[in-house]
Amino acid sequence: MITDAHGRTFRNLRVSLTAACNYACTYCVPDGKRLLPAKHELSGTELVRAVELLIRVAGIDKVRVTGGEPLLSPKIEEFFPAVMKLGLKDVSLTTNGQLLTRKADMLLDAGIRRINISLDTLDPTAFREIARSGDLSTVLAGIDRMAEAGVRVKINMVPLRSANFDQILPLLDYCLERGYELRFIELMKMGHLRAGNQFSRDFIGMDELLETIATRHEYARTDAPFDSTAVRFEIPGKGTFGIIANETEPFCATCTRLRLSSNGKLYGCLSNTKSHYLPPILALPDVEAEVELATLLSQALADKQPVRFQGEWTVMKFIGG
């Protein structure tokens, strides 16, 4: 197992099927343009091969399928069922949910057990203003379809002072009533938010989130896995919620995450633009590939920040948020 000086390893892999997205969320892209596929994206077969190698060499035991928007990619039909058969401890999918009703049967047939759905508001007008596309009712129908089939649902919300502050409590209540776990994600200094005043204008930290929640609910902090990105809380008798407090309570010191972009680049850290190109290794015989990959992973692990996220110009959607 490859370990750095802080005792960190790679255990959690995020695989981006495509850099394309059918949304253009205000906190992701600055100009309202939808993201397009990257040049020379890996095939589904190549991505499966990459995951198999990473399981053997790095000890990866959890995979999350991401994008862009993964359900946009035709590779999902090949990749997701194949990864579900690799004996991993956990396989999940992160999606904006817009195409979920169309892809539900395929995901369920493959055996999906857990899904994360990005949802920043229950207000249809605000939904369009934030996502700059999509239809809220279609997303909600997709969420219902997954829940009715017994899939564990988590909802991801990015609180923005200028756009959805008033949705913090309604969205929390929506999730509590249905048994979903809501994850509030603190705004990150990624891409166009790295400079300018949008980050400071819209950022809502964990303390303010908890103060808002306390106006309606009593809660208590609970334990979370040592390498969890989220601080978790329980509302007795009602359910749980989490806060990915990237700025307020950084989790870099215990991060075990590795990201594979759709065009074959490995990223050891979101707060570092350095990447490591994987495709030449995929063409090698297994023994040679594993030796070369071990070197690449050591380099990627060294890219991690020791204490806290510093921000980066990279657009997260390109590398599998």
TORLUM-650741 format. One record per residue (C-alpha): residue number from 0; y, z, x; residue in one letter. Coordinates in nm, 2 decimals, padded with zeros to 4 digits. Each point is the difference from the previous one (the first is absolute). Example, Ala and Ser with C-alpha at 12.3 -4.5 7.8 and 13.67 -1.06 7.14 Angstrom:
residues 2
   nr       Y       Z       X  rest
    0  -00.45   00.78   01.23     A
    1   00.34  -00.07   00.14     S
//
This chain:
residues 321
   nr       Y       Z       X  rest
    0   00.00   00.00   00.00     M
    1   00.34  -00.10   00.13     I
    2   00.24   00.30   00.02     T
    3   00.35   00.05   00.13     D
    4   00.17   00.30   00.17     A
    5   00.09   00.15  -00.34     H
    6  -00.36  -00.01  -00.12     G
    7   00.06  -00.29  -00.24     R
    8  -00.25  -00.27  -00.08     T
    9  -00.01  -00.30  -00.23     F
   10  -00.19   00.08  -00.32     R
   11   00.21  -00.16  -00.27     N
   12   00.04  -00.38  -00.01     L
   13   00.26  -00.19  -00.21     R
   14  -00.09  -00.37  -00.03     V
   15   00.26  -00.24  -00.12     S
   16  -00.16  -00.30  -00.17     L
   17   00.33  -00.19  -00.02     T
   18   00.37   00.05   00.08     A
   19   00.09  -00.17  -00.33     A
   20   00.13   00.21  -00.29     C
   21   00.10  -00.09  -00.35     N
   22   00.26   00.27  -00.01     Y
   23   00.32   00.03   00.21     A
   24   00.06   00.38  -00.02     C
   25   00.35   00.11   00.10     T
   26  -00.14   00.25   00.25     Y
   27  -00.23  -00.26   00.16     C
   28   00.20  -00.32   00.03     V
   29   00.38  -00.03   00.02     P
   30   00.06  -00.35  -00.15     D
   31  -00.21  -00.01  -00.31     G
   32  -00.23  -00.26   00.14     K
   33  -00.37   00.04  -00.06     R
   34  -00.21   00.03   00.32     L
   35  -00.22  -00.29   00.10     L
   36  -00.34  -00.02   00.17     P
   37   00.02   00.04   00.38     A
   38  -00.08  -00.29   00.22     K
   39  -00.37  -00.02   00.11     H
   40  -00.13   00.27  -00.23     E
   41  -00.36   00.11   00.07     L
   42  -00.27  -00.12  -00.24     S
   43  -00.19   00.25  -00.21     G
   44  -00.30  -00.04   00.23     T
   45   00.21   00.08   00.30     E
   46   00.15   00.30  -00.16     L
   47  -00.35   00.13  -00.09     V
   48  -00.11  -00.05   00.36     R
   49   00.30   00.19   00.12     A
   50  -00.08   00.29  -00.22     V
   51  -00.36   00.01   00.11     E
   52   00.11   00.01   00.36     L
   53   00.26   00.27  -00.06     L
   54  -00.26   00.22  -00.18     I
   55  -00.23  -00.02   00.31     R
   56   00.26   00.03   00.27     V
   57   00.26   00.23  -00.15     A
   58  -00.21   00.20  -00.25     G
   59   00.21  -00.12  -00.29     I
   60  -00.14   00.16  -00.32     D
   61   00.28  -00.08  -00.25     K
   62   00.15  -00.33  -00.09     V
   63   00.29  -00.08  -00.23     R
   64   00.06  -00.36  -00.10     V
   65   00.37  -00.08  -00.01     T
   66   00.24  -00.29   00.02     G
   67   00.27  -00.12  -00.06     G
   68  -00.17   00.00  -00.34     E
   69  -00.38  -00.02   00.06     P
   70  -00.09  -00.13  -00.35     L
   71   00.21  -00.32   00.08     L
   72  -00.24  -00.10   00.27     S
   73  -00.31  -00.20  -00.09     P
   74  -00.17   00.19   00.29     K
   75  -00.03   00.30  -00.22     I
   76  -00.30  -00.15  -00.18     E
   77  -00.19  -00.02   00.33     E
   78   00.14   00.29   00.20     F
   79   00.00   00.29  -00.25     F
   80  -00.37  -00.02  -00.11     P
   81  -00.10  -00.05   00.37     A
   82   00.18   00.31   00.12     V
   83  -00.13   00.20  -00.29     M
   84  -00.35  -00.06   00.15     K
   85   00.08   00.13   00.35     L
   86  -00.09   00.36  -00.07     G
   87   00.35   00.14   00.05     L
   88   00.09   00.35  -00.12     K
   89   00.29  -00.14  -00.21     D
   90   00.13  -00.35  -00.09     V
   91   00.32  -00.02  -00.21     S
   92   00.25  -00.26  -00.10     L
   93   00.38   00.02  -00.02     T
   94   00.16  -00.25  -00.24     T
   95   00.32  -00.04  -00.21     N
   96  -00.24  -00.05  -00.30     G
   97   00.16  -00.32  -00.13     Q
   98  -00.33  -00.19   00.03     L
   99  -00.23   00.29  -00.06     L
  100  -00.12  -00.10  -00.35     T
  101  -00.10  -00.34   00.14     R
  102  -00.19   00.15   00.30     K
  103  -00.14   00.31  -00.17     A
  104  -00.35  -00.14  -00.07     D
  105  -00.05  -00.11   00.36     M
  106   00.12   00.33   00.14     L
  107  -00.22   00.20  -00.24     L
  108  -00.30  -00.22   00.07     D
  109   00.05   00.07   00.37     A
  110  -00.01   00.37  -00.06     G
  111   00.36   00.10   00.05     I
  112   00.04   00.38  -00.04     R
  113   00.36   00.06   00.10     R
  114   00.33  -00.19  -00.04     I
  115   00.36   00.06   00.08     N
  116   00.26  -00.17  -00.21     I
  117   00.37  -00.03   00.08     S
  118   00.21   00.09  -00.29     L
  119   00.36   00.11   00.04     D
  120   00.12   00.03  -00.36     T
  121  -00.11   00.00  -00.36     L
  122   00.32  -00.17  -00.11     D
  123  -00.05  -00.37  -00.04     P
  124   00.36  -00.09   00.10     T
  125  -00.01   00.21   00.31     A
  126  -00.34  -00.13   00.08     F
  127   00.13  -00.36   00.02     R
  128   00.31   00.11   00.20     E
  129  -00.21   00.18   00.26     I
  130  -00.29  -00.25   00.03     A
  131   00.21  -00.30  -00.08     R
  132  -00.30  -00.14  -00.17     S
  133  -00.30   00.09  -00.21     G
  134  -00.06   00.16  -00.34     D
  135  -00.04   00.37  -00.05     L
  136  -00.23  -00.02  -00.30     S
  137  -00.25  -00.22   00.19     T
  138  -00.01   00.26   00.28     V
  139  -00.06   00.28  -00.24     L
  140  -00.28  -00.19  -00.17     A
  141  -00.16  -00.05   00.34     G
  142   00.02   00.37   00.08     I
  143  -00.16   00.08  -00.34     D
  144  -00.28  -00.24   00.07     R
  145  -00.09   00.17   00.33     M
  146   00.02   00.35  -00.15     A
  147  -00.21  -00.09  -00.29     E
  148  -00.27  -00.13   00.24     A
  149  -00.01   00.33   00.18     G
  150   00.20  -00.10   00.31     V
  151   00.20   00.27   00.16     R
  152   00.37  -00.10  -00.03     V
  153   00.29   00.10   00.22     K
  154   00.35  -00.11  -00.07     I
  155   00.25  -00.06   00.28     N
  156   00.37   00.04  -00.07     M
  157   00.29  -00.05   00.24     V
  158   00.29   00.22  -00.13     P
  159   00.34  -00.17   00.04     L
  160   00.32   00.18  -00.08     R
  161   00.17  -00.31  -00.13     S
  162  -00.29  -00.15  -00.20     A
  163  -00.26   00.24  -00.14     N
  164   00.10   00.37   00.06     F
  165  -00.02   00.05  -00.37     D
  166  -00.36  -00.11   00.00     Q
  167  -00.14   00.27   00.22     I
  168  -00.09   00.23  -00.29     L
  169  -00.11  -00.27  -00.25     P
  170  -00.23  -00.16   00.25     L
  171  -00.14   00.34   00.10     L
  172  -00.07   00.09  -00.36     D
  173  -00.15  -00.35  -00.06     Y
  174  -00.25   00.07   00.28     C
  175  -00.08   00.36  -00.09     L
  176  -00.07  -00.10  -00.36     E
  177  -00.26  -00.26   00.12     R
  178  -00.15   00.18   00.29     G
  179   00.15  -00.22   00.27     Y
  180   00.14   00.14   00.32     E
  181   00.36  -00.11   00.07     L
  182   00.11  -00.04   00.36     R
  183   00.37   00.00   00.07     F
  184   00.07  -00.19   00.31     I
  185   00.31   00.08   00.19     E
  186   00.20  -00.31   00.09     L
  187  -00.08  -00.12   00.35     M
  188   00.24  -00.15   00.26     K
  189  -00.19  -00.33   00.01     M
  190   00.13  -00.35   00.01     G
  191   00.35  -00.04  -00.14     H
  192   00.02   00.37  -00.07     L
  193   00.00   00.07   00.38     R
  194   00.38  -00.07   00.00     A
  195   00.28   00.00  -00.25     G
  196   00.06   00.26  -00.27     N
  197  -00.27  -00.07  -00.26     Q
  198  -00.24   00.25   00.15     F
  199   00.25   00.29   00.01     S
  200   00.12  -00.10  -00.35     R
  201  -00.34  -00.01  -00.16     D
  202  -00.21   00.25   00.19     F
  203  -00.14   00.30  -00.20     I
  204  -00.18   00.26   00.21     G
  205  -00.28   00.23  -00.09     M
  206   00.22   00.30  -00.06     D
  207   00.20  -00.18  -00.26     E
  208  -00.31  -00.15  -00.16     L
  209  -00.15   00.35  -00.04     L
  210   00.33   00.14  -00.14     E
  211  -00.01  -00.27  -00.26     T
  212  -00.36   00.06  -00.09     I
  213   00.06   00.38  -00.02     A
  214   00.24  -00.06  -00.29     T
  215  -00.31  -00.08  -00.21     R
  216  -00.31   00.11   00.17     H
  217  -00.12   00.29   00.21     E
  218  -00.20  -00.11   00.30     Y
  219  -00.18   00.13   00.31     A
  220  -00.07  -00.17   00.33     R
  221  -00.37  -00.07   00.07     T
  222  -00.20  -00.09   00.30     D
  223  -00.04  -00.36   00.11     A
  224  -00.23  -00.17   00.25     P
  225   00.12   00.05   00.36     F
  226   00.10  -00.37   00.04     D
  227   00.15  -00.04  -00.35     S
  228   00.33  -00.17  -00.03     T
  229   00.08   00.19  -00.31     A
  230   00.11   00.36  -00.07     V
  231  -00.19   00.09  -00.32     R
  232   00.10   00.23  -00.28     F
  233  -00.18   00.13  -00.31     E
  234   00.16   00.05  -00.34     I
  235  -00.24   00.26  -00.15     P
  236  -00.19  -00.12  -00.30     G
  237   00.16  -00.35   00.02     K
  238  -00.08  -00.17   00.32     G
  239   00.11  -00.08   00.35     T
  240   00.27  -00.21   00.17     F
  241   00.07  -00.08   00.36     G
  242   00.30  -00.09   00.22     I
  243  -00.02  -00.22   00.30     I
  244   00.28   00.17   00.18     A
  245   00.04  -00.23   00.29     N
  246   00.35   00.12   00.08     E
  247  -00.02   00.36  -00.12     T
  248  -00.34   00.10   00.13     E
  249  -00.12  -00.26   00.25     P
  250  -00.38  -00.05   00.04     F
  251   00.00  -00.21   00.32     C
  252  -00.18   00.28   00.20     A
  253  -00.32  -00.04  -00.21     T
  254   00.02  -00.37  -00.09     C
  255  -00.33  -00.18   00.01     T
  256   00.12  -00.33  -00.15     R
  257  -00.05  -00.35   00.14     L
  258   00.14  -00.31  -00.16     R
  259  -00.14  -00.36   00.01     L
  260   00.25  -00.26  -00.11     S
  261  -00.11  -00.31  -00.18     S
  262   00.06  -00.22   00.31     N
  263  -00.22   00.22   00.22     G
  264   00.23   00.25   00.16     K
  265  -00.09   00.36   00.05     L
  266   00.28   00.26  -00.04     Y
  267  -00.06   00.35   00.12     G
  268   00.33   00.13  -00.14     C
  269   00.25  -00.10  -00.27     L
  270   00.28   00.14   00.23     S
  271  -00.08  -00.25   00.28     N
  272   00.03  -00.38  -00.01     T
  273  -00.28  -00.04   00.26     K
  274  -00.31  -00.18  -00.13     S
  275  -00.33  -00.11   00.15     H
  276  -00.15  -00.34  -00.08     Y
  277  -00.35   00.02  -00.12     L
  278  -00.13  -00.35  -00.08     P
  279  -00.13  -00.10   00.35     P
  280  -00.22   00.31  -00.01     I
  281  -00.15  -00.10  -00.34     L
  282  -00.15  -00.32   00.16     A
  283  -00.19   00.20   00.27     L
  284  -00.36   00.12  -00.02     P
  285  -00.03   00.35  -00.12     D
  286  -00.04   00.18   00.33     V
  287   00.29  -00.18   00.16     E
  288   00.21   00.04  -00.31     A
  289  -00.05   00.37  -00.01     E
  290   00.10   00.05   00.36     V
  291   00.32  -00.20  -00.04     E
  292   00.08   00.17  -00.33     L
  293  -00.03   00.34   00.16     A
  294   00.27  -00.09   00.25     T
  295   00.22  -00.14  -00.28     L
  296  -00.04   00.32  -00.21     L
  297   00.09   00.22   00.29     S
  298   00.32  -00.19   00.04     Q
  299   00.07   00.02  -00.38     A
  300  -00.06   00.37   00.00     L
  301   00.25   00.05   00.28     A
  302   00.27  -00.16  -00.22     D
  303   00.00   00.29  -00.24     K
  304   00.31   00.23  -00.01     Q
  305  -00.08   00.35   00.11     P
  306   00.19   00.20  -00.26     V
  307   00.20  -00.20  -00.26     R
  308   00.07  -00.34  -00.14     F
  309   00.31  -00.16   00.18     Q
  310   00.04  -00.30  -00.23     G
  311  -00.06  -00.36   00.08     E
  312   00.12  -00.35  -00.08     W
  313  -00.34  -00.12  -00.11     T
  314  -00.04  -00.07  -00.37     V
  315  -00.29   00.21  -00.12     M
  316  -00.13  -00.26  -00.24     K
  317  -00.07  -00.23   00.30     F
  318  -00.24   00.25   00.16     I
  319  -00.19   00.16  -00.29     G
  320   00.21   00.29  -00.13     G
//
